[in-house]
Amino acid sequence: MIEPPGLWRDTCAEHVDSTPLMGDVTTDVAVIGGGFTGLSTALHLAEAGCDVHLLEASAIGSGASGRNVGLVNAGLWLSPQKIRARLGAQIGGRLVEELGQAPRLVFDLIERHQIQCEATRAGTIHVAQTPRQCADLRERAEMWQELGAPVTLLDAQQTAERTGSASFIGGLFDGRAGTVQPLGYARGLARAALGAGAMISNHSRVRAITRDPDGSWHLHTAQGSLDARRIVIATNAQTGDLWPRLDRCQSRIDYFQLASQPLGDRAAHILPAGEGIWNCGTIMISLRRDQAGRIILGSMGRLVETARLSERWASRTLARLLPDLGPVEWQSAWHGTIGTTPDKLPRIVQLDRDVFAPFGYNGRGIAPGTAFGMGLARLLTGTGSCALPLSAPQPLRAPRTYARALDAALLARKAFGTMF
């Protein structure tokens, strides 16, 4: 992957210049991966006065971060109570609080660094199409409201007024959330990190990691090497064989999107306040608009160009959700990869002494990834508290439920294939 494909590349207002790593370079902390987590880690480390060097295999945002839907959501897929139940009241409670505030962190960074990423802080809406889904949203609303979060349960009429679609019977509005142009946000983080003193090398894929007896680490690329005392492997679903068995700790699910041509007044009634939406179904569907008035529709699976199958699916889905809109021309299409864990919880694993790997955002990469980057910087510099699910060094094994998670991913892909 050289550049992220599709609309985000074509409309990105942020640009960042970087050259490959050349020769032998030394740093305190090496960060591998130029996505939201790696860039946030590098930025916050540099702001704390730490010597940090980030290596990106292709270009900034070329992985999942530049292919994201762009929904800046609070929390995780799991409810606050389930997070506390699985991680314990103390760690789970702190994580819920930290990730509940994560969208604020994102928008504060955007404002502070004047990142050009079409930031719209109008909230998001989780929509329901069955009574059972409405009951789940009602339970989530009660949990968040007990914590003081600005979430509101919407009935069918309110949901239709906010979304422009009568296909949903309810929704959960989260006022903490919003939308961004994800590639613009990633490149803006890179620009801010460079401005704070971080070093960034694009097109510098790490081919091997070795260690000296004195404990120093060496990251080997095609044209140089980076020596570091500590490493953050922020490659998530793109890790591959960089570290033994790390890729076995999560499964990969593809997600594709299509963007229409700018629709002008035709689409003025669709998400008029600028929210983004996603549904409660097993096969997730997302819908949002950009500032030019394009509709961006996405779902699980890879982009299928044969016989324009993905476009045909998108046209039928849009006709079902928004029957009054009429036919649209699809201008751009792309897909990316989501890293999913069996229990729907992200992780930071300490792989070895001074080697950390955050991963498994389960489709919630923007806000949690940014927060995890800040938390890792706190951890590595000893500045402030770190409310993150950190696992101590241990042999990596696939979780017992991994096979079931993989089966679920394959079933989702199979189900997606039958939707055409």
Salt bridges, closest charged atoms under 4 A:
GLU3 OE1 - ARG187 NH2 3.12
ASP10 OD1 - ARG9 NE 2.93
GLU14 OE2 - ARG191 NH2 2.84
ASP28 OD1 - ARG229 NH2 2.89
ASP28 OD2 - ARG230 NH2 2.73
GLU47 OE2 - ARG112 NH1 2.92
GLU47 OE2 - HIS113 NE2 3.59
GLU98 OE2 - ARG378 NH1 3.11
ASP136 OD2 - ARG140 NE 3.23
ASP174 OD2 - ARG176 NH2 2.82
ASP212 OD2 - HIS218 NE2 2.57
ASP227 OD1 - HIS218 ND1 2.51
ASP254 OD2 - ARG302 NH1 3.63
ASP254 OD2 - ARG413 NH2 3.96
GLU275 OE2 - ARG162 NH1 3.32
ASP290 OD2 - ARG294 NH1 2.73
GLU311 OE1 - ARG308 NH2 2.60
ASP343 OD2 - ARG347 NH2 2.76
ASP352 OD1 - ARG211 NH1 3.24
ASP354 OD2 - ARG353 NE 3.98
